[in-house]
Amino acid sequence: MIEWLGWALAMWSLAGLAFAVWTIANLAPRARANHRWYRAHFAAYPAERRALVPGVR
């Protein structure tokens, strides 16, 4: 996601921004769903681990 945000910034166009937003809209919910799945299936999964950005819920 950071890569595509950087690419959108470098391109400075609506198309670049749209692609970055679309990518984030796709990957962020998947990261949260995978995080919930790991928490539900693995007892030793660290409780302090975050789904997307370390330290941000």
Beta strands, then each sheet from edge to edge (+ up, - down):
end
